[in-house]
Amino acid sequence: MKILHVTGSMDPITGGPCQAIRNMVPELEKQGVYSEVLCADDNDELDYQEDPFIMHALGPALSSWHYSRKIAGWLNSNIPRFDIIIVHGCWLYPGYAAFHSWQKLKSRHRLAPFGSLPRLYFMPHGMLDPYFQNAPDRMMKAARNWLYWKVIEARMINQADGLLFTSQQESSVAGQSFQPYKPKKRLNIGLGVTDAPDFCETMRTAFNQKYPHLEGKPYFLFFSRIHQKKGVDILLKAYQQLKFMDANFPELVIAGPGLHSDYGDQMLGLVADSVVLTDHVTFTGMLAGDLKWAALYGCEALVLPSHQENFGIAIAEALACGRPVIISDKVNIHREILDGDCGLVGNDTCEDTQRIWLTFNQLRDDEKRQMGLRARETFQRQFAMDRAVTEMIGQLSQARVILGP
């Protein structure tokens, strides 16, 4: 089986789809599936030598639509080489180009069959979630997406061979915002993450050298983009109240890109204006390598009061490190967290975040350790990449039998 993964960007700062691809492709290779990746990044500006797969960066993208004139020609020449095309995400030109190249090949296939026609799937990665159409700060973008759906996206979603979802929750809500919504097939293939490396002292040493003021102190960790959708303002307000209630409440570490956005500036200002927050909140920016894993292994728990989270790669990575999670019920995998009894779940409000956060902190040490053990078990059972890819291959193979060549 040969798969072409199509996405707007493989820049790590974009999160979500590109990280899912980076986790997925090496495991697909281990299980005998060949992959290539197509994106609209500028090849001259990319430095992803660690990626163990072929990546075609055909930018630079000329707009936020990620348009590049090189993409259509490459697709027209190359998609016959693949058995499956997976478009990761919605609303972008690379997906539009992949659909039209596939349609052209489909027409030629009808007129003069020359082999099996590749199957085309869209993997929305949460981008069809009603949140994006209902959030008060997204009125203009919601109108733009509605128009784009009517003119372009609906035809692609409904005429492709199917949609791939990362959770049952994502599949359930995907059709609530846009009509007509009639995909030929909906496959819940799940998603996984690469297992955490074993903890070693070099991780702790690197973290302590970088952040010496945290050495020996317990802390909670937010590990995601600094974005309004992630509820960072809720996180900080809840934390401030908890610190007022208990001066010994652990430190808070906020790790992730986005500090230099308008929202990031607001969060920095919120911290700067509070003596309590200034003394006990650490912004690290984006973490990678030993620093990333040290932050995850060393935290009391990962905290993410997100207003919408399709999967939550950082959540699965925390579970892989045996760390409990404190999340909102707007995270699509929150039911798996509850079923595994490896974290606490509340509403995406300041009051509820404060409540469940305090509840966790008041657990006995042995109760926290047991929750950490269950976190690791939940990762292995639900979110390990080898399991997720095996499920994905199985579902795609079964779909091939049903749909035919």
C-alpha positions as CSV (number, residue, x, y, z in Angstrom):
1,M,0.0,0.0,0.0
2,K,1.3,3.5,-0.9
3,I,-0.2,6.6,0.7
4,L,0.2,10.2,-0.3
5,H,-0.5,12.6,2.6
6,V,-1.5,16.1,1.5
7,T,-1.5,19.0,3.9
8,G,-1.1,22.8,3.9
9,S,2.0,23.0,6.0
10,M,4.5,20.8,7.8
11,D,5.8,23.6,9.9
12,P,5.7,22.3,13.5
13,I,4.3,25.6,14.8
14,T,1.0,24.8,13.0
15,G,0.5,21.8,15.3
16,G,-2.3,19.3,14.7
17,P,-2.2,17.7,11.3
18,C,1.5,18.1,10.7
19,Q,2.3,16.5,14.0
20,A,-0.2,13.7,13.4
21,I,1.5,13.0,10.1
22,R,5.0,13.0,11.7
23,N,3.7,10.5,14.3
24,M,1.8,8.3,11.8
25,V,4.2,7.9,8.8
26,P,7.1,6.2,10.5
27,E,4.8,3.6,12.1
28,L,3.1,3.1,8.7
29,E,6.5,2.4,7.3
30,K,7.2,-0.2,10.0
31,Q,3.9,-2.0,9.1
32,G,4.8,-2.1,5.4
33,V,3.0,1.0,4.1
34,Y,5.0,3.4,2.0
35,S,4.2,7.2,2.4
36,E,5.1,10.5,0.9
37,V,4.0,13.9,2.1
38,L,3.0,16.9,-0.1
39,C,2.7,20.4,1.4
40,A,2.8,24.1,0.4
41,D,5.8,25.1,2.4
42,D,8.9,26.8,0.9
43,N,11.5,24.1,0.5
44,D,14.3,26.7,0.8
45,E,13.1,27.6,4.3
46,L,12.5,24.1,5.6
47,D,15.0,22.3,7.7
48,Y,13.3,19.0,8.7
49,Q,16.2,16.7,8.2
50,E,15.0,14.5,11.0
51,D,11.8,13.5,9.1
52,P,12.4,9.9,7.9
53,F,10.1,10.2,4.9
54,I,10.0,11.9,1.5
55,M,8.4,15.3,1.7
56,H,7.5,17.4,-1.4
57,A,7.5,21.1,-0.2
58,L,6.1,22.8,-3.3
59,G,5.7,26.4,-2.0
60,P,6.1,29.1,-1.2
61,A,2.4,29.5,-0.5
62,L,1.1,32.8,-1.8
63,S,-1.8,33.3,0.6
64,S,-3.5,31.9,3.7
65,W,-5.2,29.5,1.3
66,H,-1.7,27.9,0.8
67,Y,-1.9,28.3,-2.9
68,S,1.1,27.3,-5.0
69,R,1.1,26.9,-8.8
70,K,3.5,23.9,-8.5
71,I,1.1,21.7,-6.6
72,A,-1.5,20.9,-9.3
73,G,1.1,19.9,-11.9
74,W,2.9,17.6,-9.4
75,L,-0.3,15.9,-8.4
76,N,-1.4,15.4,-12.0
77,S,1.8,13.6,-12.7
78,N,2.2,11.6,-9.5
79,I,-1.1,10.6,-7.9
80,P,-1.4,7.4,-10.1
81,R,1.6,6.1,-8.2
82,F,-0.4,5.9,-5.0
83,D,-3.2,3.6,-3.7
84,I,-4.6,6.1,-1.2
85,I,-4.6,9.9,-1.0
86,I,-5.3,11.4,2.5
87,V,-6.0,15.1,2.6
88,H,-5.2,16.3,6.2
89,G,-7.4,19.2,7.1
90,C,-9.9,21.3,5.3
91,W,-10.3,24.8,3.7
92,L,-6.9,24.8,1.9
93,Y,-5.7,24.8,-1.7
94,P,-3.6,21.6,-1.5
95,G,-6.8,19.6,-0.7
96,Y,-8.7,21.4,-3.5
97,A,-5.9,20.6,-5.9
98,A,-5.7,16.9,-4.8
99,F,-9.5,16.5,-5.3
100,H,-9.4,18.0,-8.9
101,S,-6.3,15.9,-9.9
102,W,-8.1,12.8,-8.6
103,Q,-11.3,13.8,-10.5
104,K,-9.2,14.1,-13.7
105,L,-7.7,10.8,-13.2
106,K,-11.1,9.3,-12.4
107,S,-12.4,10.6,-15.8
108,R,-9.4,9.2,-17.7
109,H,-9.8,5.9,-15.8
110,R,-13.4,5.6,-17.0
111,L,-12.4,6.2,-20.6
112,A,-9.3,4.1,-20.7
113,P,-8.7,2.0,-17.6
114,F,-5.0,1.6,-16.8
115,G,-4.9,0.3,-13.3
116,S,-6.5,0.8,-9.9
117,L,-7.8,4.2,-9.2
118,P,-6.4,5.7,-6.0
119,R,-8.9,6.2,-3.2
120,L,-9.3,9.7,-1.8
121,Y,-10.1,10.4,1.8
122,F,-10.3,13.7,3.8
123,M,-9.1,13.7,7.4
124,P,-10.6,16.9,8.9
125,H,-8.6,16.8,12.2
126,G,-11.5,18.5,13.9
127,M,-11.9,21.3,11.4
128,L,-15.6,20.5,10.9
129,D,-16.3,20.9,14.6
130,P,-19.3,23.2,15.3
131,Y,-17.0,25.3,17.6
132,F,-15.4,27.0,14.7
133,Q,-18.8,28.2,13.4
134,N,-20.2,29.2,16.8
135,A,-17.3,30.9,18.6
136,P,-18.0,34.6,19.1
137,D,-14.6,35.7,17.9
138,R,-14.8,33.7,14.7
139,M,-17.9,35.4,13.0
140,M,-16.0,36.5,9.9
141,K,-14.1,33.2,9.6
142,A,-17.4,31.3,10.1
143,A,-19.0,33.2,7.3
144,R,-16.0,32.6,5.1
145,N,-16.1,28.8,5.8
146,W,-19.8,28.6,5.2
147,L,-19.4,30.2,1.7
148,Y,-16.4,28.0,1.0
149,W,-18.4,25.0,2.0
150,K,-21.2,25.9,-0.4
151,V,-18.9,26.7,-3.3
152,I,-16.0,24.1,-2.9
153,E,-15.7,22.0,0.2
154,A,-19.1,20.2,0.2
155,R,-18.5,18.7,-3.2
156,M,-15.1,17.4,-2.2
157,I,-16.3,16.0,1.1
158,N,-19.3,14.3,-0.4
159,Q,-17.6,12.9,-3.5
160,A,-14.4,11.6,-2.0
161,D,-14.3,8.0,-0.9
162,G,-14.8,8.9,2.7
163,L,-13.9,10.8,5.8
164,L,-11.3,9.7,8.4
165,F,-11.9,10.7,12.0
166,T,-9.7,10.5,15.1
167,S,-12.5,9.8,17.6
168,Q,-16.1,8.8,17.8
169,Q,-16.9,12.3,19.2
170,E,-15.4,14.0,16.2
171,S,-17.4,11.9,13.8
172,S,-20.6,12.6,15.8
173,V,-20.4,16.4,15.6
174,A,-18.8,16.8,12.2
175,G,-22.1,17.1,10.3
176,Q,-23.8,19.7,12.6
177,S,-22.6,22.9,11.0
178,F,-22.6,22.3,7.2
179,Q,-25.2,21.0,4.8
180,P,-25.4,19.1,2.5
181,Y,-23.2,16.7,4.5
182,K,-23.4,13.3,2.8
183,P,-19.9,11.6,2.9
184,K,-19.9,8.2,1.2
185,K,-18.2,6.6,4.2
186,R,-17.1,7.7,7.7
187,L,-14.3,5.7,9.3
188,N,-13.2,6.3,12.9
189,I,-9.6,5.3,12.6
190,G,-8.5,6.9,15.8
191,L,-5.1,8.5,16.3
192,G,-2.0,7.7,18.3
193,V,1.3,9.2,19.3
194,T,4.8,7.9,19.3
195,D,5.7,6.4,22.7
196,A,7.7,8.6,25.1
197,P,11.4,7.8,25.4
198,D,12.4,6.3,28.7
199,F,13.1,8.9,31.3
200,C,16.8,9.7,31.9
201,E,18.6,12.1,34.2
202,T,20.0,14.0,31.2
203,M,16.4,15.2,30.6
204,R,16.0,16.5,34.2
205,T,19.5,18.1,34.0
206,A,18.7,19.9,30.8
207,F,15.4,21.2,32.2
208,N,17.0,22.3,35.5
209,Q,19.8,24.2,33.7
210,K,17.3,26.0,31.5
211,Y,14.8,26.8,34.3
212,P,16.8,26.7,37.6
213,H,14.1,28.5,39.5
214,L,11.9,25.4,39.1
215,E,14.4,22.9,40.3
216,G,12.9,20.8,43.1
217,K,9.5,22.5,42.9
218,P,6.3,20.7,41.9
219,Y,4.5,22.2,38.9
220,F,1.5,21.8,36.7
221,L,2.0,21.9,32.9
222,F,0.1,23.5,30.1
223,F,1.6,22.1,26.8
224,S,-0.1,23.5,23.7
225,R,-0.4,26.6,21.5
226,I,-1.0,29.9,23.2
227,H,-4.4,30.5,21.6
228,Q,-7.8,31.6,22.8
229,K,-9.3,28.2,21.8
230,K,-7.0,26.5,24.3
231,G,-8.4,28.5,27.3
232,V,-5.1,29.9,28.5
233,D,-7.0,32.9,30.0
234,I,-9.2,30.5,32.0
235,L,-6.1,28.6,33.1
236,L,-4.4,31.7,34.4
237,K,-7.5,33.1,36.2
238,A,-8.2,29.7,37.8
239,Y,-4.6,29.4,38.9
240,Q,-4.6,32.8,40.4
241,Q,-7.6,31.9,42.6
242,L,-6.0,28.7,43.6
243,K,-2.8,30.4,44.6
244,F,-4.8,32.9,46.7
245,M,-6.5,30.0,48.5
246,D,-3.2,28.0,49.0
247,A,0.2,29.7,48.9
248,N,1.8,26.2,48.6
249,F,-0.2,25.3,45.4
250,P,2.4,24.1,42.8
251,E,4.0,26.3,40.1
252,L,2.5,26.6,36.6
253,V,4.5,26.1,33.5
254,I,3.0,27.2,30.2
255,A,4.8,25.6,27.2
256,G,4.0,26.1,23.5
257,P,4.2,28.5,20.6
258,G,2.1,31.6,20.1
259,L,3.5,34.0,22.7
260,H,4.1,36.7,20.2
261,S,0.5,36.7,18.9
262,D,-2.1,39.3,20.0
263,Y,-3.6,36.7,22.3
264,G,-0.1,35.8,23.6
265,D,0.6,39.4,24.4
266,Q,-2.7,39.6,26.3
267,M,-1.7,36.5,28.4
268,L,1.8,38.0,29.1
269,G,0.1,41.2,30.2
270,L,-2.3,39.2,32.5
271,V,0.7,37.6,34.2
272,A,2.7,40.9,34.4
273,D,-0.2,42.7,36.1
274,S,-0.5,40.1,38.9
275,V,2.1,39.7,41.6
276,V,0.9,36.2,42.2
277,L,1.1,35.1,38.6
278,T,4.4,36.9,37.9
279,D,6.1,35.0,40.7
280,H,4.7,31.5,39.9
281,V,4.0,31.3,36.2
282,T,6.8,30.3,33.7
283,F,6.4,30.7,30.0
284,T,8.9,28.5,28.1
285,G,7.9,28.9,24.5
286,M,8.0,25.8,22.3
287,L,9.8,22.9,23.9
288,A,11.4,20.0,22.0
289,G,13.7,17.0,22.7
290,D,14.9,16.5,26.2
291,L,13.3,19.7,27.4
292,K,9.9,18.6,26.2
293,W,10.1,15.2,27.7
294,A,11.5,16.5,31.0
295,A,8.6,18.9,31.3
296,L,6.1,16.2,30.7
297,Y,7.8,13.6,33.0
298,G,8.3,16.1,35.8
299,C,4.8,17.7,36.0
300,E,2.2,16.8,38.6
301,A,-0.4,16.7,35.7
302,L,-1.1,18.2,32.4
303,V,-3.8,20.9,32.4
304,L,-5.8,21.8,29.3
305,P,-9.1,23.7,29.7
306,S,-9.6,23.9,25.9
307,H,-12.9,25.1,24.3
308,Q,-12.3,22.7,21.5
309,E,-9.7,20.0,21.0
310,N,-10.1,17.4,18.3
311,F,-7.6,14.9,19.8
312,G,-5.0,16.5,22.0
313,I,-1.6,15.1,21.0
314,A,0.0,16.6,24.1
315,I,-2.6,14.8,26.3
316,A,-1.7,11.4,24.8
317,E,2.0,12.3,25.3
318,A,1.4,13.1,28.9
319,L,-0.4,9.7,29.3
320,A,2.6,8.0,27.7
321,C,4.8,9.6,30.4
322,G,2.5,8.2,33.1
323,R,1.1,11.7,34.0
324,P,-2.5,12.3,34.8
325,V,-4.4,15.0,32.8
326,I,-6.9,17.7,33.9
327,I,-9.0,18.6,30.9
328,S,-12.3,20.1,29.7
329,D,-15.2,18.1,28.3
330,K,-14.6,19.9,25.0
331,V,-11.6,17.6,24.3
332,N,-12.9,14.9,22.0
333,I,-11.0,12.1,23.9
334,H,-12.4,13.1,27.3
335,R,-14.5,10.0,27.5
336,E,-11.4,7.8,27.1
337,I,-9.8,9.7,30.0
338,L,-12.9,9.1,32.2
339,D,-13.1,5.5,31.2
340,G,-9.4,5.0,32.0
341,D,-9.8,6.9,35.3
342,C,-6.5,8.6,34.5
343,G,-7.5,12.3,34.9
344,L,-10.3,14.7,35.8
345,V,-12.7,16.3,33.4
346,G,-14.8,19.4,33.8
347,N,-16.5,22.2,31.8
348,D,-14.4,24.8,29.9
349,T,-15.1,27.5,32.5
350,C,-12.9,29.2,35.1
351,E,-15.0,27.9,38.0
352,D,-15.0,24.3,36.8
353,T,-11.3,24.3,35.9
354,Q,-10.6,25.6,39.4
355,R,-12.8,23.0,41.0
356,I,-11.3,19.9,39.3
357,W,-7.8,21.3,39.6
358,L,-8.2,21.7,43.3
359,T,-9.8,18.2,43.5
360,F,-6.7,16.7,41.9
361,N,-4.3,18.6,44.1
362,Q,-6.0,17.4,47.2
363,L,-5.6,13.8,46.3
364,R,-3.2,11.7,48.4
365,D,0.2,11.0,47.0
366,D,-0.6,7.3,46.5
367,E,-3.9,8.2,44.7
368,K,-1.9,10.4,42.3
369,R,0.6,7.6,41.7
370,Q,-2.2,5.2,40.9
371,M,-3.8,7.6,38.5
372,G,-0.4,8.0,36.8
373,L,-0.1,4.2,36.4
374,R,-3.6,4.2,34.9
375,A,-2.5,7.0,32.6
376,R,0.2,4.8,31.2
377,E,-2.2,1.9,30.8
378,T,-4.7,4.1,29.0
379,F,-2.0,5.3,26.6
380,Q,-1.0,1.7,25.7
381,R,-4.6,0.6,25.3
382,Q,-6.0,3.6,23.4
383,F,-3.3,5.9,22.0
384,A,-0.1,3.9,21.2
385,M,0.9,4.6,17.6
386,D,1.4,1.0,16.6
387,R,-2.2,0.1,17.7
388,A,-3.6,3.2,16.0
389,V,-1.8,2.5,12.7
390,T,-2.9,-1.2,12.8
391,E,-6.5,0.0,13.2
392,M,-6.1,2.5,10.4
393,I,-4.6,-0.1,8.0
394,G,-7.3,-2.5,8.9
395,Q,-10.1,-0.1,8.2
396,L,-8.7,1.2,5.0
397,S,-8.1,-2.3,3.7
398,Q,-11.7,-3.3,4.6
399,A,-13.0,-0.1,2.9
400,R,-11.1,-1.1,-0.2
401,V,-12.9,-4.5,-0.3
402,I,-16.3,-2.7,0.1
403,L,-15.7,0.1,-2.4
404,G,-13.7,-2.0,-4.9
405,P,-10.7,-0.9,-6.9
